[in-house]
Amino acid sequence: MTGTAGMILADGDGFEGSTGLFGLILILLILYLLFRK
């Protein structure tokens, strides 16, 4: 989890808007799938 977030943050340095938003949606989707079980 932390590793993925770190990669997204490092990736989103130049594209904070799009990559940051995509990363946030991705994390929310993963959390949703985990808690849905």
C-alpha positions in Angstrom: 0.0 0.0 0.0 2.7 2.5 1.1 4.9 1.4 -1.8 2.2 2.0 -4.3 1.3 5.4 -2.9 5.0 6.3 -2.9 5.3 5.3 -6.6 2.2 7.4 -7.5 3.6 10.4 -5.6 7.0 10.1 -7.3 5.2 9.6 -10.7 2.9 12.6 -10.2 5.7 15.1 -9.6 5.4 16.5 -13.1 1.7 15.6 -13.6 0.3 16.3 -10.1 -3.2 16.9 -11.5 -3.8 13.8 -13.7 -1.5 11.2 -12.1 -2.4 12.2 -8.5 -6.1 12.0 -9.3 -5.7 8.7 -11.0 -3.7 7.3 -8.1 -6.4 8.5 -5.6 -9.1 6.8 -7.6 -7.0 3.6 -7.9 -6.5 3.5 -4.1 -10.2 4.2 -3.4 -11.1 1.4 -5.8 -8.7 -1.1 -4.1 -10.0 -0.1 -0.7 -13.6 -0.6 -1.9 -12.8 -4.0 -3.3 -11.1 -5.0 0.0 -13.9 -3.9 2.3 -16.6 -5.4 0.0 -15.5 -9.0 0.8 
